[in-house]
Amino acid sequence: MCATCGCSGNGHQLKTLLPVLKPASFAGLAMDTQVEPLVVEAPEKPAVRVQTPPPPVKTLVDLERDILDKNKRMAERNRGFFEARNIRAINLVSSPGSGKTALLERTLADRAGKDRFYVIEGDQQTDRDAERIAAGGAPVVQINTGKGCHLEADMVHQAIRSLQPETDSIVFIENVGNLVCPSMFDLGEGRRVVVISVTEGEDKPIKYPDMFHTADLCVINKIDLLPYLQFDLEQLKKYGRQVNPNLEFLEVSATTGAGMEGWYAWLSFTV
């Protein structure tokens, strides 16, 4: 299904699903066998004139099929569920190591008792992030995608059925760490947030424009490290607005808590 990386929707596995069986291999036929032509002498017959019919007319029909159509339909189902219950669903996307999980941990700790959170964790393997989130007191479902590089709407749908989030709550969907393929897959979220750390370089928006073009907010994390790095915050924002003029920015440190109040204010007004 994924035209960017070549992975297939069948390769994405929820942890509770059985593995996909590999098709049996087929033995190839030898192609170097020599076959002597068979010659049969027919008795002489009077010449017969055969009228050869004209070749059939071939009609070419162009068929276009949206390979993401199934995902889009399921995303709309998810979106309807969220909207009917006034649930703020936020898709967190980033490259690996940007600090998405740390941002969630800090959010759960600081907003305990103020907001009701549910979390869907997406990783290729392990339950490590789900364990970290569960330690913070939020209900969480771990989705392991195996060789897959992104979450899809049907995976989120199954996770939501398991979580059963309450009305007026916040659902965080922490996507697989990847700045390419998750940009193609609508999960039914209300808002998409791309997280970037100051250790990654300010040119990420122009290197991965699709991700920043589809995001509503860019959270710039690990600003406590700025004194030790050569990182241009304003250049990052310039690049971001170059691909998405409506992109908002927040500067935070999930470690020290700097700027987190702005993040919480954004969450409060996000629908």
VOGU-3710 file (C-alpha; in Angstrom, 3 decimals, decimal comma):
1> mcatcgcsgn> 0,000/0,000/0,000  2,781/2,444/0,811  4,078/3,872/-2,440  6,947/5,678/-0,723  8,743/2,837/1,023  7,267/-0,185/-0,761  5,800/-1,796/2,342  2,374/-3,375/2,100  -0,695/-2,939/4,234  -0,616/-6,712/4,781
11> ghqlktllpv> 2,751/-6,340/6,465  1,359/-4,185/9,258  0,365/-6,368/12,173  -1,420/-5,547/15,369  0,212/-7,382/18,214  -2,851/-9,534/18,755  -3,124/-10,693/15,156  -1,709/-13,888/13,750  1,330/-13,495/11,490  0,692/-13,398/7,785
21> lkpasfagla> 1,474/-16,742/6,192  4,033/-16,616/3,414  2,830/-18,010/0,075  4,309/-21,321/-0,961  7,178/-21,084/-3,427  6,858/-22,503/-6,882  9,586/-24,454/-8,619  10,699/-22,921/-11,893  10,597/-24,894/-15,119  13,797/-25,531/-17,020
31> mdtqveplvv> 14,011/-23,313/-20,054  16,985/-24,859/-21,860  15,315/-28,113/-22,945  15,688/-28,664/-26,690  12,622/-29,989/-28,482  12,944/-31,381/-31,985  10,180/-30,144/-34,311  7,692/-32,768/-35,426  7,223/-32,862/-39,207  4,161/-34,565/-40,671
41> eapekpavrv> 3,752/-34,896/-44,417  0,121/-34,456/-45,367  -1,266/-35,852/-48,631  -1,681/-33,422/-51,441  -5,058/-31,683/-51,518  -6,599/-29,148/-53,826  -5,720/-25,615/-52,858  -8,360/-24,084/-50,628  -8,675/-20,354/-50,280  -9,275/-19,420/-46,684
51> qtppppvktl> -10,731/-16,030/-45,797  -8,905/-14,807/-42,709  -11,164/-12,732/-40,425  -9,906/-9,299/-39,451  -8,198/-9,070/-36,051  -10,475/-8,097/-33,190  -10,557/-4,452/-32,241  -8,889/-3,875/-28,893  -10,407/-1,345/-26,545  -8,179/0,153/-23,883
61> vdlerdildk> -9,888/1,181/-20,658  -7,992/3,251/-18,129  -8,872/2,324/-14,556  -7,749/4,420/-11,624  -8,019/3,149/-8,086  -7,075/5,050/-4,976  -4,907/2,616/-3,025  -5,573/4,634/0,120  -9,351/4,482/-0,290  -9,847/1,776/2,328
71> nkrmaernrg> -7,725/3,699/4,819  -9,646/6,908/4,133  -12,996/5,228/4,749  -11,819/3,816/8,069  -10,315/7,183/9,023  -13,702/8,796/8,525  -15,258/6,217/10,836  -12,669/7,043/13,482  -13,238/10,768/13,004  -16,983/10,356/13,394
81> ffearnirai> -16,450/8,457/16,643  -14,167/11,171/18,010  -16,430/14,044/16,985  -19,574/12,405/18,362  -17,928/12,128/21,795  -16,055/15,429/21,700  -12,742/13,560/21,913  -9,610/15,483/20,965  -7,575/13,009/18,907  -3,985/14,074/18,242
91> nlvsspgsgk> -1,612/12,241/15,914  1,983/12,716/17,108  4,532/12,210/14,331  8,294/12,676/14,237  11,600/11,058/13,432  12,944/8,566/16,010  14,368/10,148/19,155  12,645/13,525/18,927  11,057/13,056/22,337  7,403/12,193/21,600
101> tallertlad> 7,145/9,743/24,481  8,944/12,098/26,860  6,511/14,849/25,850  3,594/12,557/26,652  5,086/11,505/29,991  5,513/15,126/31,036  2,001/15,966/29,869  0,446/13,102/31,827  2,343/14,094/34,969  1,576/17,806/34,773
111> ragkdrfyvi> -2,073/17,445/33,758  -3,006/14,590/36,090  -6,492/15,204/37,462  -7,152/18,000/34,932  -7,615/16,043/31,717  -8,563/12,472/30,890  -5,953/10,917/28,592  -5,805/7,762/26,485  -2,751/6,762/24,471  -2,142/4,579/21,433
121> egdqqtdrda> 1,532/3,671/21,027  2,919/2,698/17,624  6,306/0,990/17,303  7,744/-1,740/15,135  8,637/-3,868/18,166  8,562/-3,959/22,020  6,174/-2,593/24,662  8,709/-0,192/26,146  6,861/3,038/25,339  3,503/1,607/26,424
131> eriaaggapv> 5,055/0,623/29,753  6,345/4,159/30,237  2,912/5,617/29,514  1,113/3,104/31,741  3,427/4,111/34,585  2,032/7,617/34,208  -1,487/6,370/34,841  -3,045/6,604/31,368  -4,816/3,704/29,658  -2,639/2,668/26,725
141> vqintgkgch> -2,669/0,212/23,831  0,539/-0,837/22,106  0,495/-1,503/18,362  3,533/-3,286/16,932  3,751/-2,869/13,168  6,535/-5,406/12,545  8,262/-4,288/9,362  5,672/-1,578/8,774  6,743/2,049/9,040  3,454/3,747/9,995
151> leadmvhqai> 0,091/3,302/11,651  -3,069/2,901/9,592  -6,659/3,807/10,360  -7,845/0,230/10,901  -5,127/-0,311/13,531  -6,291/2,792/15,365  -9,899/1,635/15,048  -9,092/-1,643/16,805  -7,111/0,165/19,492  -10,005/2,571/20,113
161> rslqpetdsi> -12,391/-0,353/20,509  -10,085/-1,684/23,204  -9,547/1,648/24,978  -13,168/2,871/24,862  -12,216/6,505/25,605  -14,688/8,607/27,540  -16,487/11,674/26,253  -14,526/14,963/26,476  -11,175/13,192/26,722  -7,885/13,440/24,814
171> vfienvgnlv> -6,521/10,561/22,740  -2,860/10,722/21,795  -1,762/8,548/18,866  2,019/8,249/18,965  2,913/7,170/15,454  5,938/5,138/14,388  9,084/7,287/14,261  9,257/8,220/10,569  8,975/11,563/8,773  7,902/10,069/5,428
181> cpsmfdlgeg> 5,142/7,459/5,289  2,908/8,535/8,225  2,201/11,754/6,333  0,224/9,737/3,757  -2,135/8,002/6,187  -5,076/9,802/7,744  -5,952/8,091/11,030  -9,095/10,090/11,709  -7,291/12,469/14,051  -8,501/15,988/14,708
191> rrvvvisvte> -5,006/17,480/14,719  -1,578/16,352/13,532  1,454/17,453/15,539  4,984/17,024/14,232  7,660/16,955/16,931  11,218/17,934/16,077  14,169/18,227/18,441  16,900/20,841/18,181  19,425/18,040/17,703  18,005/17,165/14,271
201> gedkpikypd> 18,828/20,251/12,222  16,642/23,112/11,095  16,259/21,881/7,513  13,865/19,013/8,318  10,781/20,820/6,900  12,295/21,160/3,427  13,772/17,656/3,515  10,437/16,098/4,496  7,890/18,639/3,210  4,865/16,314/3,096
211> mfhtadlcvi> 4,980/15,732/6,834  5,201/19,420/7,693  2,648/20,331/5,036  0,045/18,050/6,641  0,784/19,121/10,245  -1,174/21,673/12,264  1,512/22,287/14,876  5,274/21,858/15,103  6,584/21,265/18,614  10,290/22,095/18,841
221> nkidllpylq> 11,563/19,938/21,684  14,783/19,828/23,752  15,303/23,599/23,745  17,313/23,154/26,953  20,120/21,892/24,682  20,255/25,049/22,541  23,297/26,522/24,355  25,334/23,482/23,278  24,251/23,321/19,634  24,436/25,318/16,435
231> fdleqlkkyg> 20,726/25,410/15,729  18,797/28,296/14,168  15,230/28,357/15,500  14,101/31,125/13,190  15,487/29,325/10,151  13,531/26,202/11,108  10,333/28,246/11,310  11,106/29,913/7,994  11,532/26,536/6,320  8,358/25,262/7,995
241> rqvnpnlefl> 6,256/28,191/6,769  7,783/27,749/3,333  6,003/24,386/2,986  3,016/25,228/5,222  2,166/28,909/5,756  -0,406/27,989/8,442  1,957/25,894/10,553  2,107/26,910/14,216  5,198/26,501/16,404  5,807/25,839/20,089
251> evsattgagm> 9,226/25,684/21,759  9,399/23,278/24,710  11,630/21,109/26,825  9,929/17,946/28,024  12,874/17,484/30,399  12,860/20,842/32,220  9,245/21,805/31,558  10,145/25,007/29,726  7,387/26,105/27,362  5,022/23,321/28,388
261> egwyawlsft> 2,299/25,728/29,502  1,963/26,848/25,896  1,522/23,214/24,880  -1,176/22,704/27,506  -2,976/25,857/26,380  -2,925/24,579/22,800  -4,370/21,237/23,941  -7,170/23,016/25,811  -8,383/24,840/22,727  -7,852/21,987/20,275
271> v> -11,025/20,277/19,089
//
